[in-house]
């Protein structure tokens, strides 16, 4: 099966999004990196995805601290299970 080297912007966006939820194959990573290297728009989209993921992670940590201050505390096992289910944890 032949693999195309250049992705469309739609395919690159899909792969970048999937990469937040699962580990991409070496070929997927390489073709995505190549597309982003050449496409300024997709480079901006990927950067925005990264910033949103960071903000969501910070919000989760801040919420956990707020709940602990109120005396609400999940067992570590529950915290670990939740974190495991979150993308890129």
PERA-V189206 format. One record per pair of residues at least 12 apart in sequence whose C-alpha atoms are under 8 Angstrom apart, sorted by the first residue. I is the first residue (numbers start at 1). J is the second residue. D is the distance in Angstrom with one decimal. If there is no record, write none. Layout:
i: <I	I>
j: <J	J>
d: <D	D>
//
This chain:
i: <5	6	6	6	7	7	7	8	9	9	12	12	12	12	13	13	13	15	15	16	16	17	20	20	21	21	21	22>
j: <31	31	34	35	31	32	35	35	35	42	32	35	36	42	42	45	46	28	32	32	46	49	87	88	86	87	88	87>
d: <5.9	6.5	7.4	6.2	6.8	7.2	6.2	8.0	7.9	6.7	5.8	7.0	7.8	7.4	7.1	7.7	7.7	7.4	7.1	7.3	6.7	7.8	5.7	6.1	8.0	4.8	6.7	7.4>
//
